[in-house]
Amino acid sequence: MLEYDIVIVGAGPAGSAAALKAASEGKKVLVIERGPEPGSKNVSGAEVRKDYITSVFGEGMPYERTVDTMKLSLYEKDKPVNIDFHPDGLVTTGRLKLDKWLSSVSEQAGATIIPKTTALKLNWENGIAKSLTTDRGDVAAKSFVLAEGVNALVSMNSGINVDWTPSNSVQAVKMVYSIKKGDLNNIFGFPDDDTGMSWRMIMSDPLVAGFMYTYKDSLAVGIGSPIKELVDRKIRPEALLDKFLETTGIAEKVKGYSLREYSAKVIPEGGFPETNVAKGNVYLCGDAIGLVDPLTFDGITPAIASGTLAGEAAVMNYDKEVYRYNLMKHPEISKIAKERKLESDFMTSNKAGEYINMVSSLLEGWAAGDLIGIRNTMVGNYRNIIPDLMSFVMRMR
Ligand SMILES: Cc1cc2nc3c(=O)[nH]c(=O)nc-3n(C[C@H](O)[C@H](O)[C@H](O)COP(=O)(O)OP(=O)(O)OC[C@H]3O[C@@H](n4cnc5c(N)ncnc54)[C@H](O)[C@@H]3O)c2cc1C
């Protein structure tokens, strides 16, 4: 049987960060990826924090456009309240190129990547995982990292985490349109091929969170809506998407351009800190523990942050409570735990409507320059929410 110090399942951002950390510590590391190459299961793009990724993986990250403007629109019925931010260090990037690059950096540090191999289950003896069974044979290791993304089959097979249910899942639909660079620049008024924008939208009736990103020669747009909301209100995701595209004016912008990609995915909400993060010598990270920022939709930063910590835990063979403590004290991860509370309140559309009304009036005050007043505002039951919303808004600037 093959033998390694550490075996990692998944060559996404979390797995590559874990591999980089463990290999940099001199360990013999194997990464198992079911796709033909890293990133091939995540073909479309994303908006990411280049500064953070560079701080972990070094210079050379491939990207599409710099996000010069980030727009946030809160819709009360069909009327939006818009706020523009000018963030630093935010870029759009293709996942295939990004994941390949992240994985190549871990390879340069000494990790071995085996693609086209699916991990099936861990084999345990007295609470310690001894080996991993894959569709191409078994491999033994001293510790394991599960960075297998949302569909965390090995974690579920091992009884570490249970499957997600409709009541804590969001149906996401994403589309990518091919639009020539020049056309894209004209549509959005970009001065050059490097400038780009991203747009986040929240609608309350029905509850929808939407996004739009510009890549070099394409545009991605998508929505996410709680499955419970869709079922309770008998709404079809396609109908919701059409309404969203019309209301935001995106339908008009993409008219006549070809649809390059259409994907639908169920995303668990309400993950970390509720999820189990480790068992014995097995450490979980990234989407496998539901680490997506519920307000900014940033999943890649926490995947990399938690992957690095999982790599360290696997090297040091930390107890699961030490690993959880390290996750909780990491700034990129603790903020997700905090925002989760806000999100769970937001998951019902009547609450979302109330929040949007409240934020709209606050932001009108803010737009008028009354920032200090807003920060000190206490509005009935919302006194705990306002500092969160404000810190979210301030962070995005
Ligand atoms: C529609 C949509 C849009 C998003 N947009 C953004 C965005 O713009 N910015 C952002 O930061 N985040 C975004 N996210 C979230 C982001 O994609 C994830 O949070 C991030 O990819 C998590 O990284 P990960 O390494 O944990 O998992 P993944 O990226 O999912 O990687 C898991 C890897 O494990 C492999 N794998 C899984 N099971 C096995 C197995 N049994 N054996 C072997 N290999 C296996 C998979 O093939 C995959 O390569 C978006 C998510 C969705 C659904």
The ligand as an SDF file (V2000), in Angstrom:
LIG
                    3D

 53 58  0  0  0  0  0  0  0  0999 V2000
  -22.3900   29.7510   -7.9110 C   0  0  0  0  0  0  0  0  0  0  0  0
  -21.2360   29.9970   -6.9630 C   0  0  0  0  0  0  0  0  0  0  0  0
  -20.4720   31.1520   -7.0750 C   0  0  0  0  0  0  0  0  0  0  0  0
  -19.3990   31.3880   -6.1850 C   0  0  0  0  0  0  0  0  0  0  0  0
  -18.6670   32.5250   -6.3300 N   0  0  0  0  0  0  0  0  0  0  0  0
  -17.6310   32.7570   -5.4870 C   0  0  0  0  0  0  0  0  0  0  0  0
  -16.8230   33.9200   -5.6460 C   0  0  0  0  0  0  0  0  0  0  0  0
  -17.0290   34.7140   -6.5580 O   0  0  0  0  0  0  0  0  0  0  0  0
  -15.7980   34.1300   -4.7740 N   0  0  0  0  0  0  0  0  0  0  0  0
  -15.5210   33.2470   -3.7530 C   0  0  0  0  0  0  0  0  0  0  0  0
  -14.5690   33.4800   -2.9870 O   0  0  0  0  0  0  0  0  0  0  0  0
  -16.2600   32.1230   -3.5960 N   0  0  0  0  0  0  0  0  0  0  0  0
  -17.2970   31.8690   -4.4340 C   0  0  0  0  0  0  0  0  0  0  0  0
  -18.0470   30.7350   -4.2710 N   0  0  0  0  0  0  0  0  0  0  0  0
  -17.6880   29.7970   -3.1850 C   0  0  0  0  0  0  0  0  0  0  0  0
  -16.4270   29.0140   -3.5620 C   0  0  0  0  0  0  0  0  0  0  0  0
  -16.6010   28.4130   -4.8360 O   0  0  0  0  0  0  0  0  0  0  0  0
  -16.1370   27.9140   -2.5210 C   0  0  0  0  0  0  0  0  0  0  0  0
  -16.3210   28.4120   -1.2150 O   0  0  0  0  0  0  0  0  0  0  0  0
  -14.6920   27.3960   -2.6540 C   0  0  0  0  0  0  0  0  0  0  0  0
  -14.5030   26.8310   -3.9220 O   0  0  0  0  0  0  0  0  0  0  0  0
  -14.4010   26.3640   -1.5630 C   0  0  0  0  0  0  0  0  0  0  0  0
  -13.1380   25.7680   -1.7840 O   0  0  0  0  0  0  0  0  0  0  0  0
  -12.8550   24.2600   -1.3260 P   0  0  0  0  0  0  0  0  0  0  0  0
  -11.4450   23.9750   -1.6910 O   0  0  0  0  0  0  0  0  0  0  0  0
  -13.3290   24.0590    0.0490 O   0  0  0  0  0  0  0  0  0  0  0  0
  -13.8550   23.3660   -2.2360 O   0  0  0  0  0  0  0  0  0  0  0  0
  -13.8940   23.1730   -3.8020 P   0  0  0  0  0  0  0  0  0  0  0  0
  -13.4180   24.3730   -4.5140 O   0  0  0  0  0  0  0  0  0  0  0  0
  -15.2730   22.6950   -4.1090 O   0  0  0  0  0  0  0  0  0  0  0  0
  -12.8370   22.0080   -4.0680 O   0  0  0  0  0  0  0  0  0  0  0  0
  -13.0990   20.6760   -3.6930 C   0  0  0  0  0  0  0  0  0  0  0  0
  -12.2720   19.7750   -4.5900 C   0  0  0  0  0  0  0  0  0  0  0  0
  -12.3860   18.4530   -4.1080 O   0  0  0  0  0  0  0  0  0  0  0  0
  -12.5930   17.5660   -5.1810 C   0  0  0  0  0  0  0  0  0  0  0  0
  -13.3070   16.4080   -4.6360 N   0  0  0  0  0  0  0  0  0  0  0  0
  -14.5350   16.3790   -4.0740 C   0  0  0  0  0  0  0  0  0  0  0  0
  -14.8430   15.1460   -3.6440 N   0  0  0  0  0  0  0  0  0  0  0  0
  -13.7810   14.3660   -3.9360 C   0  0  0  0  0  0  0  0  0  0  0  0
  -13.5040   12.9970   -3.7330 C   0  0  0  0  0  0  0  0  0  0  0  0
  -14.3870   12.1880   -3.1260 N   0  0  0  0  0  0  0  0  0  0  0  0
  -12.3150   12.5220   -4.1640 N   0  0  0  0  0  0  0  0  0  0  0  0
  -11.4070   13.3380   -4.7670 C   0  0  0  0  0  0  0  0  0  0  0  0
  -11.6270   14.6420   -4.9950 N   0  0  0  0  0  0  0  0  0  0  0  0
  -12.7980   15.1650   -4.5740 C   0  0  0  0  0  0  0  0  0  0  0  0
  -13.4210   18.3930   -6.1730 C   0  0  0  0  0  0  0  0  0  0  0  0
  -13.3120   17.8850   -7.4910 O   0  0  0  0  0  0  0  0  0  0  0  0
  -12.7720   19.7710   -6.0300 C   0  0  0  0  0  0  0  0  0  0  0  0
  -11.6820   19.9540   -6.8890 O   0  0  0  0  0  0  0  0  0  0  0  0
  -19.0960   30.4540   -5.1630 C   0  0  0  0  0  0  0  0  0  0  0  0
  -19.8510   29.2760   -5.0730 C   0  0  0  0  0  0  0  0  0  0  0  0
  -20.9050   29.0430   -5.9590 C   0  0  0  0  0  0  0  0  0  0  0  0
  -21.6920   27.7600   -5.8560 C   0  0  0  0  0  0  0  0  0  0  0  0
  1  2  1  0
  2  3  1  0
  2 52  2  0
  3  4  2  0
  4  5  1  0
  4 50  1  0
  5  6  2  0
  6  7  1  0
  6 13  1  0
  7  8  2  0
  7  9  1  0
  9 10  1  0
 10 11  2  0
 10 12  1  0
 12 13  2  0
 13 14  1  0
 14 15  1  0
 14 50  1  0
 15 16  1  0
 16 17  1  0
 16 18  1  0
 18 19  1  0
 18 20  1  0
 20 21  1  0
 20 22  1  0
 22 23  1  0
 23 24  1  0
 24 25  2  0
 24 26  1  0
 24 27  1  0
 27 28  1  0
 28 29  2  0
 28 30  1  0
 28 31  1  0
 31 32  1  0
 32 33  1  0
 33 34  1  0
 33 48  1  0
 34 35  1  0
 35 36  1  0
 35 46  1  0
 36 37  1  0
 36 45  1  0
 37 38  2  0
 38 39  1  0
 39 40  1  0
 39 45  2  0
 40 41  1  0
 40 42  2  0
 42 43  1  0
 43 44  2  0
 44 45  1  0
 46 47  1  0
 46 48  1  0
 48 49  1  0
 50 51  2  0
 51 52  1  0
 52 53  1  0
M  END
$$$$
